[in-house]
Amino acid sequence: MSQLAKMLSRFTMLLVIMLMLVTSVSAQSTRKQMRTANKFFDKENYRAAIPFYEQVLASDPNNAKALYRAGISYLTFDKEKAADYLYRVQKLKPNVDRDLEYWLGRVDHINYRFDSAIDHYQKYQKEIPRRNEERREEVAMLIQHSKNAKKEVANPKDVFVNNLGGTINTAYSEHSPVISSDFNYLLFTSRGEQATGGKAARDGEYYEDIFETRRTGEDNWEPTRKVSGALNGPGHEASIQLFDNDTKMLLYSSVNNGDIMVSERQADGSWGAPKSISDRVNTKDFESDAYISQDGNTLFFSTSHYSENGDLDLYVVQRNKNGSWGTPKSLGTTINSPFDDDSPYLAKDGTLYFASRGHNTMGGYDIFSAKFDSVARRWSRPVNLGSPINTPDDDTYYRLAPDGSYAYLSSYRIGGYGEKDIYTINYIRSSQVKGQVFSKVDSTMIPGVELIFNSSQADKRPISYRDVTRPDSATYAVQVLSGRDYQVQVSKDGKLITTEQLEVPMSLNDTTTLVRNFYIDYVDTTGVTPGVVAGKFAMQNIYFDTDKYNLRPESITELDNIVRIMKQNPNINVSIEGHTDSRASEQYNMTLGDNRAGAAYDYLVKQGISPRRLVTVSYGERRPAVPNTSADNMQLNRRTMFKVIPREGDDQQQNQQINNQMNKK
């Protein structure tokens, strides 16, 4: 062998040895990172575990165990990334862990893929050993939660959910919002880095502290600051409620396993040292949250003290005449479920709002409402506030603003800043749409034009609003639900002239007005081709006795005919119009017309017609079929009429013909 060959051989061997050493060091480093990550994971400190798993994946992207555990860890912080990691594991190594199907179900559930979640849960359920009854019950419950969520999400409420923004919310958990009576002072609880001097708790977040801020604009707040004074200690403290003209605060403290405390505002504006609200309320067990009534005499609170399995239940206690608190009483099994029931709040109208992991929750905590029946002396069945207020993850600490116009909520949901964020909940309000109708040809005003605004609610139920331009000014005005597009049908003398689109922006108050004038070709453009539908949708009017809205026998016969037609034609929706004669006041007649439409609506629903396919409207005395000049004519005006509601893309000529057929004399 030549000298050069020997040198190359030695160099190659040295290079191989160096690569082996680097690989060995890298492998050792990866194992060390994995051990550290697993140590945090086993302690459920997922926030601390994630960076170490990510370091492992940076050098070994196909490390199935790191992907799997990182995916589980991300469930709280990044739902989409959690799904990405867990599905990558399924493709890479489907037998990585016997619980993979369980976690795939969990991640699909919180990402709104409910059918897929149910499928994964059911696959996992088959593999659970029979002796593990507790796990089998848990998975059965999760399947039901997914079904509940699917139903609620398919029927959303007209609600706008708004994140309070990065001034208040952080990558950590913010919750327990409390607003002052003037709307301008906000207390909340944070587990962010500014809490308790940066001291981390066992789960990797910081100990809870109470923070405050003041409003600088409608949606703007000052930089937040930790509440001054003796309020925040070394453990967990959380805001609950301002009361007694905002001079006192209910709060939670982790002392004594968790107690409800009271702090008073000091002369310098700071909050005084918290004191236990009462030894009748606080026990050696966990008291989590509370709410005191406006008169200060009733306290609702959550406690684990009386529970057999350690879950939270809701109790109420009354103040004695001497100022002390009496004996707590359970709100009963109608409110308290076998799971945690927490965060009570009593609205001014007597509605109790609370968070629960039981009842028909969509997953985790959901917000429920219930009313107390003072006659029967019991609470009504709790009602889930539904989507989008509730999500498949935790939603809790629901609190109404002082005037009840909106609410605050703490929630884990997609699109937040990290963990639990604080949101406002605004119910979408109506807007007034008004204007005039003019001729395109000469810009003259056209009275007697009917405008019908058709759209749908968030849950797809049709809505319809109507008005007729005034004789003197050709003006119209309607109150419509905001935040949606409308098809506006413009008709004259019962003939459809045009259909136009109108976008009504979302309004969160009832004072918004939108001005829209219509310019139309006032000509007969019906263009109905006889015989297209051959009268198959013929629905006759039904009539009523004077000042009555009960259904006559002949009305029942016609309503049964309408039931038959609607069941045979599942794609048509119907508007039910109530009319009266001219006797009594206009306001009284509007109510009477509404009752007459409602009577027909109730009958059709009882016969199996979906409420989503029906809308009701009252014209009162404003649209007589004939002049109210005789008893016979007045009878013809005491009626309910039926019209097909046209849908977007429907043939307008056919819709016109349908309605002509439906309302023929």
C-alpha positions in Angstrom: 0.0 0.0 0.0 1.4 3.4 -0.9 2.0 6.1 1.7 -0.9 8.2 0.3 -3.3 5.3 0.5 -2.3 4.6 4.1 -2.9 8.3 5.0 -6.4 8.2 3.3 -7.2 5.0 5.1 -6.3 6.5 8.5 -8.3 9.7 7.7 -11.3 7.6 6.8 -11.1 5.6 10.0 -10.7 8.9 12.0 -13.7 10.4 10.2 -15.8 7.3 10.9 -14.8 7.4 14.6 -15.7 11.1 14.9 -19.1 10.5 13.2 -19.7 7.7 15.6 -18.8 9.9 18.6 -21.0 12.7 17.3 -23.9 10.3 16.7 -23.3 8.8 20.2 -23.3 12.3 21.8 -26.3 13.3 19.8 -28.2 10.2 20.8 -27.2 10.7 24.5 -28.4 14.3 24.2 -31.7 13.2 22.7 -32.2 10.6 25.4 -31.5 13.2 28.0 -34.0 15.6 26.5 -36.6 12.8 26.2 -36.1 11.9 29.9 -36.5 15.5 31.0 -39.6 15.9 28.8 -41.2 12.7 30.2 -40.5 13.8 33.8 -42.5 17.0 33.2 -45.1 15.2 31.2 -45.7 12.6 34.0 -46.2 15.6 36.4 -48.8 17.0 34.0 -46.5 20.1 33.5 -47.1 20.1 29.8 -45.9 23.7 29.3 -42.4 22.7 30.5 -42.4 19.4 28.6 -43.1 20.8 25.2 -39.7 22.6 24.6 -37.8 19.4 25.3 -40.1 17.3 23.1 -39.5 19.9 20.3 -35.7 19.6 20.8 -36.0 15.8 20.3 -38.1 16.3 17.2 -35.7 18.9 15.8 -33.0 16.2 15.6 -35.3 13.2 15.1 -38.6 14.3 13.4 -40.0 10.8 13.3 -39.6 10.1 17.0 -43.1 8.7 17.5 -43.0 8.8 21.3 -42.0 12.5 21.3 -44.7 13.3 18.7 -47.3 11.5 20.7 -46.6 13.1 24.0 -46.0 16.5 22.5 -49.4 16.2 20.8 -51.1 15.4 24.1 -49.2 18.3 25.7 -50.4 20.8 23.0 -54.0 20.0 23.7 -54.3 22.9 26.2 -52.2 25.4 24.2 -52.6 24.8 20.5 -55.5 22.6 19.4 -54.6 22.5 15.7 -50.9 21.6 16.4 -52.1 18.9 18.8 -54.2 17.4 16.0 -51.3 17.6 13.5 -48.9 15.8 15.8 -51.3 13.0 16.9 -52.3 12.3 13.3 -48.7 12.2 12.2 -48.1 9.6 15.0 -51.1 7.5 13.7 -49.5 7.3 10.2 -46.0 6.8 11.5 -46.6 4.3 14.3 -50.3 3.5 15.0 -49.3 1.1 17.9 -47.2 3.8 19.7 -49.6 3.6 22.7 -52.8 1.7 23.5 -54.5 5.1 24.3 -53.8 6.7 20.9 -57.4 6.3 19.7 -58.6 7.9 22.9 -56.4 11.0 22.3 -57.4 11.2 18.6 -61.0 11.3 19.8 -60.2 14.1 22.3 -58.3 16.2 19.7 -61.0 15.8 17.1 -63.7 16.7 19.6 -62.1 20.0 20.6 -61.4 20.8 16.9 -65.1 20.4 16.1 -64.7 17.1 14.1 -67.4 15.4 16.1 -68.2 12.4 13.9 -64.5 11.5 13.7 -64.2 11.9 17.4 -67.1 9.5 18.0 -65.5 7.0 15.6 -62.2 7.1 17.5 -63.9 6.8 20.9 -65.9 3.8 19.7 -62.8 2.1 18.4 -61.0 2.8 21.7 -64.0 1.6 23.7 -63.8 -1.9 22.1 -60.3 -2.3 23.4 -60.9 -1.2 27.0 -60.7 -4.2 29.3 -64.0 -5.1 30.9 -62.5 -4.8 34.4 -61.7 -1.1 33.7 -65.3 0.1 34.2 -64.3 3.6 35.1 -62.6 4.1 31.8 -65.5 2.6 29.9 -67.9 5.1 31.6 -65.6 8.0 30.8 -65.5 7.2 27.1 -69.2 6.6 26.9 -69.6 10.1 28.5 -67.2 11.6 25.9 -69.2 10.0 23.1 -72.4 11.7 24.5 -70.5 15.0 24.8 -69.5 14.8 21.1 -73.2 14.2 20.2 -74.3 17.1 22.4 -71.7 19.3 20.7 -72.7 18.3 17.2 -76.3 19.2 18.0 -75.5 22.6 19.6 -73.0 23.6 16.9 -75.6 22.8 14.2 -78.0 25.1 15.9 -76.0 28.2 16.8 -77.3 31.3 18.5 -77.1 34.8 17.1 -74.2 35.8 19.4 -71.0 37.6 18.8 -68.0 36.3 20.8 -65.1 38.8 21.1 -61.7 38.2 22.6 -60.7 41.1 25.0 -57.3 41.3 23.3 -53.7 41.1 24.1 -53.7 43.9 26.7 -55.6 41.5 29.1 -55.1 38.0 27.7 -51.7 36.3 27.6 -50.2 32.9 26.6 -51.2 31.8 30.2 -54.6 31.5 31.8 -56.9 34.6 32.4 -60.2 34.1 33.9 -62.8 35.3 36.5 -63.7 38.8 35.0 -65.4 41.3 37.3 -66.7 44.6 36.0 -67.6 47.6 38.1 -71.1 49.2 38.1 -69.9 52.1 35.8 -68.4 49.6 33.3 -64.9 51.2 33.5 -63.0 49.2 36.1 -62.2 45.5 35.3 -60.8 43.0 37.8 -59.6 39.6 36.5 -57.3 36.7 37.5 -54.2 35.8 35.6 -51.6 33.0 35.8 -49.2 35.0 33.6 -45.5 35.8 34.3 -46.4 39.0 36.2 -48.2 37.0 38.9 -46.7 36.3 42.3 -43.3 37.6 41.3 -42.8 35.0 38.6 -43.2 32.0 40.9 -44.2 29.0 38.9 -46.7 26.4 40.3 -46.3 22.6 39.9 -48.2 22.6 36.6 -45.8 25.1 35.0 -48.1 28.1 35.2 -47.7 30.9 37.7 -49.7 31.2 40.9 -53.0 33.1 40.3 -53.1 36.8 41.2 -55.8 39.4 40.8 -55.1 42.1 38.3 -56.9 45.4 37.5 -57.3 47.8 34.6 -59.4 50.7 33.5 -61.3 51.3 30.3 -59.8 53.9 27.9 -62.3 53.3 25.0 -65.1 51.1 24.0 -62.7 48.1 23.4 -59.5 49.5 24.9 -57.9 49.1 28.3 -55.0 50.5 30.2 -52.0 48.3 30.7 -52.9 45.8 33.4 -51.4 45.8 36.9 -51.5 43.5 39.8 -53.9 44.7 42.5 -52.1 46.7 45.2 -52.4 46.2 48.9 -52.6 43.0 50.9 -54.8 41.1 48.5 -52.4 38.9 46.6 -50.5 36.3 48.7 -48.0 33.6 47.9 -50.7 31.1 46.8 -53.7 31.3 44.4 -56.1 34.3 44.6 -58.9 34.9 42.2 -61.5 37.7 41.7 -65.1 36.8 42.1 -67.4 39.8 42.5 -67.6 43.5 43.4 -70.6 44.4 45.7 -71.9 47.0 48.2 -71.4 49.8 45.7 -68.1 48.4 44.5 -66.6 48.9 48.0 -66.2 45.2 48.7 -64.9 42.3 46.8 -65.6 38.6 47.0 -62.5 36.6 46.1 -61.1 33.1 46.2 -58.0 32.2 48.2 -56.2 28.8 48.2 -55.8 28.9 52.0 -57.4 26.1 53.9 -57.8 24.0 50.6 -59.7 26.9 49.0 -62.0 29.5 50.7 -64.3 32.3 49.8 -63.0 35.6 51.2 -64.0 39.3 51.5 -61.8 42.3 51.0 -62.8 46.0 51.6 -61.6 49.0 49.6 -59.3 51.2 51.7 -59.2 55.0 51.9 -56.2 55.1 49.6 -58.0 53.0 47.0 -56.1 49.8 47.7 -57.8 46.5 48.8 -57.5 45.4 52.4 -56.4 42.0 53.7 -59.0 39.4 52.8 -61.1 37.7 55.6 -63.1 34.6 55.5 -66.7 35.3 54.6 -68.1 32.8 57.2 -67.2 29.5 58.8 -70.7 28.4 57.7 -69.6 28.7 54.1 -65.9 27.8 54.3 -65.0 24.3 55.3 -61.9 22.2 55.4 -62.7 21.2 51.9 -62.7 23.1 48.6 -64.9 26.2 48.2 -64.3 27.4 44.6 -66.6 30.3 43.6 -69.5 32.4 44.9 -72.0 35.1 44.1 -73.9 37.4 46.5 -77.3 38.8 45.6 -77.8 42.6 45.1 -79.4 43.0 48.5 -76.5 41.2 50.2 -78.8 38.6 51.8 -78.3 35.5 49.7 -75.1 33.8 48.8 -74.7 31.1 46.2 -71.4 29.2 46.3 -69.7 26.0 45.1 -68.2 23.5 47.5 -67.0 19.9 47.5 -67.7 19.6 51.3 -71.0 17.8 51.0 -70.2 15.7 47.9 -69.8 11.9 48.1 -67.3 11.7 45.3 -65.5 15.1 45.8 -67.1 17.0 43.0 -68.2 20.6 43.3 -71.9 21.2 44.0 -73.9 24.5 44.3 -75.3 25.6 47.6 -77.2 28.7 48.8 -77.1 30.4 52.2 -79.3 33.2 53.6 -78.0 36.0 55.9 -79.5 36.1 59.4 -81.0 39.3 60.9 -77.8 39.7 63.0 -75.7 39.8 59.9 -74.3 36.2 60.2 -74.9 33.5 57.6 -77.3 30.7 58.1 -77.1 27.0 57.2 -76.2 26.2 53.6 -78.8 24.3 51.5 -78.2 22.4 48.3 -79.7 23.7 45.1 -80.9 20.1 44.6 -80.3 17.4 42.0 -82.0 19.4 39.2 -79.0 21.8 39.3 -76.3 19.7 40.8 -75.1 16.9 38.6 -72.8 13.9 39.4 -69.9 16.1 38.1 -68.5 19.6 38.9 -71.1 22.4 39.1 -69.4 25.7 39.7 -69.3 29.5 39.2 -72.8 30.6 40.1 -74.2 34.0 39.0 -77.6 35.4 39.7 -78.9 37.9 37.1 -81.3 40.7 38.0 -84.2 38.9 36.4 -83.7 35.9 38.7 -81.9 33.7 36.2 -79.2 31.6 37.6 -76.2 31.0 35.4 -73.5 28.5 36.3 -70.8 26.3 34.8 -71.1 22.5 34.8 -69.3 19.5 33.5 -72.5 17.5 33.7 -76.0 17.8 32.2 -75.8 18.0 28.4 -72.4 19.6 28.2 -70.6 19.9 24.9 -67.4 18.9 26.6 -65.6 20.3 29.7 -67.4 23.1 31.5 -70.4 24.7 29.7 -72.5 27.6 30.8 -76.1 26.7 31.8 -79.1 28.8 32.9 -82.1 28.0 35.2 -85.0 29.8 36.7 -86.6 29.3 40.1 -90.3 28.6 40.2 -91.5 30.4 43.4 -94.9 28.6 43.3 -93.5 25.0 42.9 -90.4 26.0 45.0 -88.0 24.3 42.6 -85.5 25.2 39.9 -86.3 24.6 36.2 -84.2 22.1 34.2 -80.9 23.7 33.3 -80.6 24.9 29.7 -77.3 24.9 27.8 -76.6 28.4 26.4 -75.4 26.7 23.3 -72.9 27.5 20.6 -71.0 29.8 20.1 -71.1 30.7 23.8 -70.1 27.2 24.7 -67.5 25.2 23.0 -66.2 21.5 23.2 -63.6 22.8 25.8 -64.0 24.6 29.1 -66.3 27.7 29.2 -66.9 29.2 32.6 -67.1 32.3 34.8 -70.1 33.8 32.9 -70.9 37.3 34.2 -73.4 39.8 32.8 -72.4 43.5 32.5 -74.3 45.8 35.0 -77.0 46.6 32.4 -77.3 43.1 31.1 -76.4 44.2 27.6 -73.5 41.8 27.2 -71.6 39.2 29.3 -68.0 38.3 30.1 -66.8 34.7 29.8 -63.6 32.7 30.4 -63.0 30.1 27.8 -60.5 27.7 26.1 -61.4 28.1 22.5 -59.7 28.1 19.1 -58.1 31.4 18.2 -57.2 32.5 21.7 -53.8 33.8 23.0 -52.9 30.6 24.8 -54.8 28.9 27.5 -58.0 30.3 29.0 -58.9 33.8 27.7 -61.5 36.4 28.7 -64.2 37.2 26.1 -67.2 39.3 25.8 -70.5 37.8 24.7 -72.8 40.2 22.8 -76.2 39.2 21.5 -76.6 40.4 17.9 -79.2 43.1 17.9 -81.8 44.5 15.4 -81.1 47.4 13.1 -83.7 49.7 11.6 -83.8 49.8 7.8 -85.7 52.7 6.4 -86.1 54.7 3.2 -88.4 55.4 0.3 -89.3 53.7 -3.0 -89.1 55.7 -6.2 -89.8 55.1 -9.9 -86.7 54.6 -12.1 -88.4 56.5 -14.9 -89.2 59.8 -13.3 -88.1 59.5 -9.6 -91.6 59.9 -8.4 -92.5 58.4 -5.0 -94.5 55.1 -5.1 -96.8 54.5 -2.2 -98.4 51.1 -1.5 -95.2 49.1 -2.3 -94.7 46.0 -0.2 -91.1 45.2 0.8 -90.3 41.8 2.2 -86.9 41.2 3.8 -86.0 37.5 3.8 -83.0 35.9 5.5 -82.2 33.3 8.1 -81.1 33.1 11.7 -77.7 31.6 12.8 -79.5 28.3 13.2 -80.9 28.5 9.6 -84.4 29.2 10.7 -86.0 31.6 8.1 -86.9 35.1 9.2 -89.0 37.6 7.3 -89.8 41.2 7.8 -92.4 43.3 5.9 -93.6 46.8 5.4 -95.7 48.9 2.9 -94.7 52.3 1.8 -96.8 55.1 3.2 -99.5 56.9 1.1 -98.1 60.4 1.8 -94.3 59.8 1.6 -93.6 56.4 0.1 -91.5 55.7 3.2 -91.0 52.4 4.8 -89.3 51.3 8.1 -88.5 47.8 9.4 -86.6 46.4 12.3 -84.4 43.5 11.0 -81.9 41.2 12.7 -78.5 42.6 11.9 -75.3 40.9 10.7 -76.6 39.1 7.6 -77.6 39.4 4.0 -81.3 39.9 3.0 -83.2 39.2 -0.2 -85.6 42.1 -0.5 -88.7 41.4 -2.6 -90.4 44.5 -3.9 -94.0 44.1 -4.9 -96.9 46.3 -6.0 -100.6 45.3 -6.1 -99.5 41.7 -5.3 -97.1 41.5 -8.3 -93.4 41.0 -7.8 -91.4 43.8 -9.4 -87.8 43.0 -8.4 -85.7 41.2 -5.8 -82.6 42.9 -4.5 -79.8 42.1 -2.1 -79.1 44.1 1.0 -76.3 43.6 3.5 -77.1 44.7 7.0 -73.9 45.0 9.1 -73.8 43.5 12.6 -75.0 45.7 15.4 -74.5 45.1 19.1 -77.1 47.7 20.1 -80.7 48.6 19.1 -80.0 52.1 17.9 -78.4 51.4 14.5 -80.2 52.8 11.5 -79.5 51.9 7.8 -81.0 54.1 5.1 -81.8 52.3 1.8 -83.9 53.7 -1.0 -85.2 51.5 -3.8 -85.7 52.6 -7.5 -87.9 50.3 -9.4 -89.5 49.8 -12.8 -93.2 50.1 -11.9 -94.6 47.8 -14.6 -96.4 44.5 -14.5 -93.5 42.0 -14.6 -95.2 39.0 -13.1 -94.8 37.0 -16.3 -96.3 33.9 -14.8 -96.7 31.0 -17.1 -100.1 29.3 -16.4 -99.9 25.7 -15.4 -96.3 25.5 -14.3 -97.2 24.2 -10.9 -100.9 23.4 -11.5 -102.0 24.6 -8.1 -100.2 21.9 -6.1 -99.4 24.4 -3.4 -102.9 25.7 -3.0 -103.3 26.8 0.6 -106.5 28.6 1.6 -106.9 31.3 4.2 -108.3 30.4 7.6 -110.7 32.7 9.4 -111.5 33.7 13.0 -114.4 34.9 15.1 -114.4 38.5 16.4 -111.6 39.1 18.9 -110.7 35.4 18.9 -107.7 33.4 17.8 -108.8 29.8 18.5 -109.0 27.5 15.5 -112.3 26.7 14.0 -113.0 23.1 12.8 -112.8 24.1 9.1 -109.4 25.8 9.9 -108.1 22.5 11.2 -109.1 20.8 8.0 -107.2 23.4 5.9 -104.2 23.2 8.3 -104.1 19.5 7.8 -104.0 20.2 4.1 -101.0 22.5 4.6 -99.3 19.8 6.7 -99.7 17.4 3.8 -98.3 19.8 1.3 -95.3 20.7 3.4 -94.5 17.1 4.1 -94.7 16.3 0.4 -92.5 19.3 -0.4 -89.8 19.4 2.2 -87.9 22.2 0.5 -90.6 24.9 0.9 -90.7 27.2 3.9 -93.9 29.1 4.8 -94.7 32.5 6.2 -97.8 32.7 8.4 -99.5 36.1 8.3 -102.1 37.2 10.9 -104.7 39.9 10.1 -107.6 41.5 11.9 -110.5 43.8 11.1 -110.4 47.5 12.0 -112.1 47.4 15.4 -110.0 48.0 18.6 -106.7 49.9 18.7 -103.8 49.3 16.2 -101.6 48.0 19.0 -104.3 45.6 20.2 -104.9 44.4 16.6 -101.2 43.8 16.1 -101.1 41.5 19.1 -104.3 39.8 18.0 -102.9 39.2 14.5 -99.8 37.8 16.1 -101.9 35.4 18.2 -103.8 34.3 15.1 -100.6 33.5 13.2 -99.2 31.8 16.3 -102.3 29.5 16.6 -101.6 28.2 13.1 -97.9 28.0 13.8 -98.4 25.9 16.9 -100.8 23.5 15.2 -98.4 22.9 12.3 -95.4 22.3 14.6 -97.5 19.8 16.7 -98.2 18.0 13.4 -94.5 17.5 12.8 -93.6 20.5 10.7 -90.1 21.8 11.7 -90.2 25.3 13.3 -87.3 26.1 11.1 -89.6 26.0 8.1 -92.1 28.5 9.5 -92.1 32.2 10.3 -95.0 34.3 11.7 -95.8 38.0 11.1 -98.7 40.2 12.2 -100.2 43.0 10.0 -103.0 43.7 12.4 -105.6 45.9 10.6 -103.1 47.4 8.2 -103.7 45.1 5.2 -107.4 44.5 4.8 -108.5 42.2 2.1 -111.7 44.3 1.6 -112.9 47.5 3.1 -114.2 47.2 6.7 -117.6 48.5 5.8 -119.8 45.5 6.8 -119.9 42.5 9.0 -119.3 40.2 6.1 -116.2 42.2 5.0 -114.8 42.2 8.5 -115.1 38.5 8.6 -113.0 38.3 5.4 -110.3 40.4 7.1 -110.2 38.3 10.3 -107.8 35.8 8.7 -104.5 34.1 8.6 -102.7 33.7 5.2 -99.9 31.5 4.1 -97.0 32.3 1.7 -94.0 30.4 0.5 -90.8 32.1 1.5 -88.5 32.3 -1.5 -84.9 31.1 -1.1 -81.8 32.4 -2.7 -81.5 31.1 -6.2 -85.2 30.2 -6.5 -87.1 31.1 -9.7 -88.9 34.3 -8.8 -91.7 33.8 -11.3 -92.4 30.4 -9.9 -92.4 31.8 -6.4 -94.9 34.4 -7.5 -97.2 31.7 -9.0 -96.9 29.6 -5.9 -98.1 32.4 -3.7 -100.9 33.2 -6.1 -102.1 29.6 -5.9 -101.7 29.5 -2.2 -103.9 32.5 -1.5 -106.6 32.2 -4.2 -110.0 32.8 -2.8 
